[in-house]
Amino acid sequence: MSARTRDALSGRAAIVGVGATEFSKDSGRSELRLAVEAVRAALDDAGLTPGDVDGMVTFTMDTSPEITVAQACGMGELSFFSRVHYGGGAACATIQQAALAIATGVADVVVCYRAFNERSGRRFGSGVQHREPSAEGVALGWSLPFGLLTPASWVAMAAQRYLHTYGLTPEAFGHVAVMDRKYAATNPAAYFHGRPITLADHAASRWIVEPLRLLDCCQETDGGQALVVTSVERARDLPHPPAVIAAAAQGAGRGQEQMTSFYRDDLAGLPETAVVARQLWRTAGLGPGEIDLGILYDHFTPFVLMQLEEFGFCAKGEAGDFVAEERLPLNTHGGQLGEAYLHGMNGIAEGVRQVRGTSVNQIPGAERVLVTAGTGVPTSGLVLATDV
Amino acid sequence: MSDELDGRLKVYEGRPAAVASRGKDPVNAPMIRHWCEAMGDTNPAYSGPDAIAPPTMLQAWTMGGLSGHTARTGAYDELLGLLDEAGYTSVVATDCEQEYLRPLRPGDEITFDAVIEAVSERKATKLGAGYFVTTRMDVRIGTDLAGTHRFRILKYAPAPRRTKPPRPRPVVNGDNAGFWEGVRRRALLIQRCIGCGALRHPWLPGCNACGGLEWDTVEASGEGTVYSYVVMHHPPFPAFDPPYAVGLIELAEGVRMIGNVVGVPYDKVRIGLPVRLEFQDCDEELVLPVWRAQEAQGIQEAQGIQEAPQTQEAQEARKIQQTQKPQPPRGMTSGAEATARRVTSGTAKRMKPGDELPPLKIPITRTLIVAGAIASRDYQDVHHDPELAREKGSPDVFMNILTTNGLVGRYLTDHLGPTTVLRRVAIRLGAPNYPGDTMVLTGTVEEVTDDTATVRVVGANGIGRHVTGTVTVTVPTATAPAGGVA
C-alpha cells in the first residue's frame, strides 16, 4: 500500500542508542564478538540493559544470528527477530523493521546490528567467480563468464552510461570523494582521520574499473555497528534526545536486479531510490528543501550523485555541481569512503548524532536528516527528526 | 651455473661476427619493389630511373635468405650454439639502430663487417630468461661506408606457457538452460512471451510485461551497439588479462546483454559503437557470444556521441568521403587534436618541437606479416608458420623487426614528402604485432636543427606499444615542396 499512499509509521518509534566497535582493517576477533561489542555499546548509550531487549534485526548477509548475539549479550526471550536481504540495501530497512514491530506492539526494544571482518576476512571487492544455480546465482551468472566480476564493475557500467548521458567526465565523481574525505579528516573515528584529499588526488588515483578510480571506491572495513529502537514515548525517558523515525521505506524498481540492473530502461538513474524517495517525502510530509543534511550511501561515488537526483535535490546530471558547491551538507562522518564501510549502519548512527547535536562535524540546527542505504540493489531510507 | 655460462659468453665480446662478407644480390629494383609493395610505401624516390633503395632496407641486403647465412664467422655461430646448448633456443629481435650515410642504388654491390659488440648477463624477460646479443655492422660499397646497423637479439629459453585457468562458468539451471544450449550451437536466443509478444533478457520463467508464463524464442540477428561498457583493471583474475573491456550490448531487437567487445583495443570501446555477434570457443566446454566492433567508422561515429540511427545513404556518403580524404581515426587524436600543430607536408624548418604527425593506422594482416618477412629475406618460421610459432610459445605468427623498421621509415616519408632523407632510425620492439591487430603509428617532433629533425615515434597495438623509437630526417630546404603546413 505504501508505494501508493502515506503510511502510518511516522513518529511512532525512535533511535535511542548507537554503539560501534573501532573501525579497522584487521579487528583480530570474530565477527560475532564484534556484533556483541557493538550491541552492548549501543545499549549502554541508550541507557538500557540486555534484559530490556525483545527484538533483533540484522542483514541476511550477517554471519552472527540474532539468537547467538542475544545469547552472548545476556539477553533473554525474544518476541521479534528479522533479517533483511540485498546487502547494504538492508541498512535503513532494519530500522524500518524495528519501527514496524514497535508500532504494532510486537516488540518494545529492538536492536539492529551489522558486524563483519570485511577487510581481514571475506572481502567483497575481491569479486565473484562462481555461483550456485539458484535464481540469484543465475541472475549474476549472466555477467561472470565475460569477466564482469566485482561490485565496482557492476556500478561502473551504470556510471559510464551516466557520464555519457549527461556529457560529464569522471571528475563529477571526484567531488563526492573530496567531500567525504573532508569530513573524515575531522572525525577521529574515521579511518582517514586527518587525511583529506583534493580533486587532483582523485584524478591521479589508479583505475579500478573505468570510469571508477581507487578514490571512487569505499574502504573495506572490519567492525560492528548497532542501533537501539524503541517507542517515542519510552524514548523520552532515556538519556539522549530521541532521533524520531519520521519516515522509513524500502524500494525496488521494475526489472530490479541485485547490482546488475542492466536490462531495464534507465541505466543513468536509480529507480529503486525513486521508490524510496516518494514514500519518505509523503510519509514525513517533507520535501528535499526541508532536509538539513543527508547521509547518502556511498560504496561508490557515482550512486551518491544519482541518489541526489532521484530525491529531487537537483536536476538529473547536475548532482556533481550540487556536491562541488556544497549546497547541502552530506556524509558528515566522512561516509564509507572516509569513515568506514559498515554496510550503511554507521551512516544511520551519524544521522542520530546529528539529530542529537553531538556529531564531531555538527551541522548547526540539524533537525531533519535523510539517511539512505545500499544502492544498485533493492534499497531503503529513513528520515530522522528531532522530537517535536 | 649461469654465472659460469655468463663468463663463457663474455669472451665473445669484440669478436667478429662477419668479415668482408658480400651481399647475396646487388641492390636491385625487383627487391625494392617487393619491399615497397609489402610496406605499402609509394614514395616515388624508390622507383624510376633515379631510384634509390628505401634506406630502411639496409639490413635486408645483408640477409642470408632461405639458403641461410654463408658469411657468418665461426665466433658468431659458436656463441649462438653455446646458447642453444644451454637451452636458450629461441630468438627474437629487440632493437635496431641504423644510420644511413649514403643512398644505395640498383647495381650497388655491398660488403659488410660485423662485430659482436656486447653479450648481456642473464636477464629475466617476459618471454623467458635469456641473453641479449648486440652486433654492430658496417655496410660498405667498395670502400665507402654506406650505413651502420646495430642489432640486438634476445636468445631465450621460452618460459613455460602460463596455463590460464578457464573463465568463470555461466550459471545454468532449468530456467536459462535454453539460452546456453543455443549458444553452444551458435544461436543467440531471445525469449519471447507468447501472451504479449514482448522480448526479454535475462531469461525468466514469466513475462514482466504481462505475467504470462508461455514463451518461445527468437534468434537474434546479431546486430547491436554498445550501450555501456567498463574497463577492468583491478583486482586481477587469473582467467583474464587486465585491462580488458566488458560491454553492455543493446541488440537490434531491443534487449541488452553483457558481453566482451572484440576487434578493437580495450581503450577504444565507446558507447554507440556498432558491433556484430560472433561466437568464441573459450575452451573445450565453453562457447561464448562476443561482439565484434564494426570497423573504424563505427569508432568515429561513437566518438561523436551520436546515437541517432544513421541512414544507409548517410553511411555510404561518409564512406565515400573517407576514401577521398583519408582522415586519421578520431580516437587516436582525441584531446591532442584541438591543440596539436599538425605536420603535413612541410619542411624541417617549419617543424617545431612538440608538433605531432597525423597518426597512421596499419591493419596487421597475416599477408602483411608474411610479405614483410619475405621482402626482407627473413625466413624465421615464427614470421610465416603459425604452427611452428605456437610450438615456440607464441600464439601466432608475428611481424619481424625489419618490417617494423620499414613501416616506421614509411611513416616519416609519407608525411614529409619524397625529398625527405632518412638519416637514422632507432627502434625498440615491445608488444608483438599479431594478425588481426591494428597498429597506430604516432609521431612527435622532439628536436629541430637547421633542416634536420628528430621525431619520436610510437606504434601502439591492441596489447600495448609495439615499437618506440626515434627517427632523424633531413628535409633539404632547396628542394622542399612548395606546399606549407596545411
Chai-1 contact restraints between the chains, C-beta under 6 A:
chainA,res_idxA,chainB,res_idxB,connection_type,confidence,min_distance_angstrom,max_distance_angstrom,comment,restraint_id
A,Q129,B,P168,contact,1.0,0.0,6.0,A-B,restraint_1
A,R131,B,V171,contact,1.0,0.0,6.0,A-B,restraint_2
A,P133,B,V171,contact,1.0,0.0,6.0,A-B,restraint_3
A,P133,B,N173,contact,1.0,0.0,6.0,A-B,restraint_4
A,G137,B,V171,contact,1.0,0.0,6.0,A-B,restraint_5
A,V138,B,V171,contact,1.0,0.0,6.0,A-B,restraint_6
A,V138,B,N173,contact,1.0,0.0,6.0,A-B,restraint_7
A,V138,B,N176,contact,1.0,0.0,6.0,A-B,restraint_8
A,G141,B,P170,contact,1.0,0.0,6.0,A-B,restraint_9
A,G141,B,V171,contact,1.0,0.0,6.0,A-B,restraint_10
A,W142,B,P202,contact,1.0,0.0,6.0,A-B,restraint_11
A,W142,B,I258,contact,1.0,0.0,6.0,A-B,restraint_12
A,S143,B,I258,contact,1.0,0.0,6.0,A-B,restraint_13
A,L144,B,P168,contact,1.0,0.0,6.0,A-B,restraint_14
A,P145,B,R167,contact,1.0,0.0,6.0,A-B,restraint_15
A,P145,B,P168,contact,1.0,0.0,6.0,A-B,restraint_16
A,P145,B,P170,contact,1.0,0.0,6.0,A-B,restraint_17
A,P145,B,L288,contact,1.0,0.0,6.0,A-B,restraint_18
A,F146,B,V246,contact,1.0,0.0,6.0,A-B,restraint_19
A,F146,B,I258,contact,1.0,0.0,6.0,A-B,restraint_20
A,F146,B,G259,contact,1.0,0.0,6.0,A-B,restraint_21
A,F146,B,N260,contact,1.0,0.0,6.0,A-B,restraint_22
A,G147,B,M232,contact,1.0,0.0,6.0,A-B,restraint_23
A,G147,B,F240,contact,1.0,0.0,6.0,A-B,restraint_24
A,G147,B,V246,contact,1.0,0.0,6.0,A-B,restraint_25
A,L148,B,V246,contact,1.0,0.0,6.0,A-B,restraint_26
A,L148,B,I258,contact,1.0,0.0,6.0,A-B,restraint_27
A,S153,B,V230,contact,1.0,0.0,6.0,A-B,restraint_28
A,A156,B,V230,contact,1.0,0.0,6.0,A-B,restraint_29
A,M157,B,S228,contact,1.0,0.0,6.0,A-B,restraint_30
A,M157,B,V230,contact,1.0,0.0,6.0,A-B,restraint_31
A,M157,B,L248,contact,1.0,0.0,6.0,A-B,restraint_32
A,Q160,B,S228,contact,1.0,0.0,6.0,A-B,restraint_33
A,R161,B,S228,contact,1.0,0.0,6.0,A-B,restraint_34
A,H164,B,I271,contact,1.0,0.0,6.0,A-B,restraint_35
A,W207,B,H233,contact,1.0,0.0,6.0,A-B,restraint_36
A,I208,B,H234,contact,1.0,0.0,6.0,A-B,restraint_37
A,V209,B,V230,contact,1.0,0.0,6.0,A-B,restraint_38
A,V209,B,M232,contact,1.0,0.0,6.0,A-B,restraint_39
A,E210,B,V231,contact,1.0,0.0,6.0,A-B,restraint_40
A,F262,B,L248,contact,1.0,0.0,6.0,A-B,restraint_41
A,F262,B,R256,contact,1.0,0.0,6.0,A-B,restraint_42
A,Y263,B,R256,contact,1.0,0.0,6.0,A-B,restraint_43
A,L267,B,S228,contact,1.0,0.0,6.0,A-B,restraint_44
